[in-house]
Amino acid sequence: MSRCAIEDCMRASVEQYLKDLRGAAPGALHALFMGAAEKPLLDVVLRHAEGNQSRAAEWLGINRNTLRRKLREHGLLE
């Protein structure tokens, strides 16, 4: 999937979310969508890295300690 396809998917999700609110004011959209995107991203990358956190952190372009913190925050670390 290309970057444009991912952006299009996210754009469609935001549009649908706002439509579903039926005029109600949204709140904390950034946290909502970043959290919704981050957890599956971490989960899938870690699985493809065969559980190797150092490799997953490298692929994600973040520090391994940052990865571990994010995994804990999302309940993905035992």
Secondary structure, 3 states (H helix, E strand, C coil): CCHHHHHHHHHHHHHHHHHHCCCCCCCCHHHHHHHHHHHHHHHHHHHHCCCCHHHHHHHHCCCHHHHHHHHHHCCCCC
